[in-house]
Amino acid sequence: MTTAPNETILVLEQDILVRNPLAEYLRGCGYRVIEVSSDTQARQVFEASDASVDVLFASASGDAEVAFALSVWARTHQPSVEVILAGTLKTAVEKAGDLCEDGPALTMPYDHGRVLDRIRRLLAARRRSDPAG
Amino acid sequence: MAPEPKAQRRPARVLLVEDEPLVRMLLAEELREVGLTVVEAASAGEALSFLSVADPVDVVVTDIQMPGGMDGLELADQIRQTHPAIPIVLTSGNPPPVNLSQVGPFLMKPYSLNQAVEVVVASLRHKEIDDDCSE
């Protein structure tokens, strides 16, 4: 699989049985993956100087409001971070609006390949717009 | 006749239970560096969920003080009842509230990552010896 050195994905998902296989898959694709189960933990990671996050994967499968609030917060406070909002609820897709700017929110059960494809497209677009990045 | 080779073992799997995401991340990355598979749980509840349905783990590393309904000592008690063969390593920023000699090794925070990896690997070695003896 293609390696992606120095790119970090922050995965917010409350259910360990969903989070763990997705995180392992993304690690297998060469990404550094940080796992969190709450928005509080996610913010702690964002605020840590040694945890430079490139993509936030925020799953709304548990408490959707948490994922929405964190996505809004990231848009405001971490504008360089790409946000992927994902979840099961139709309302989540409707509420997502422009939080997830690259296509519709991903629905569960997560197709790991689709998640990877979304991450790659977002990071490739970012590299094109900011080659020095 | 030559002895049959042993089936190749999968990488040992560590269940790391720690509510501080940065502590968890750093230790998990260090354990992966030495070839271990690490499952990260943010609470005792998550750890029990994983143990109840997922593939077996070879060692559990758990913080004692954690928010929520169950702390690391209670988690260790439950695991010893349901999975008595799994070694448990306990960590805490405070001295242990009880004698932990019957539970497993104890890592006082702040611990060095090297020290933590050594303790985990030593626990796995002991388990491997026990497993081999019981075969």
Interface residues (C-beta under 8 A of the other chain):
Chain A: D15 I16 L17 N20 A23 E24 R27 R32 I34 E35 V36 S37 S38 Q41 A42 Q44 V45 A48 A51
Chain B: D19 E20 P21 L22 R24 M25 E29 R32 T37 V39 E40 A41 A42 S43 E46 A47 S49 F50 V53 A54
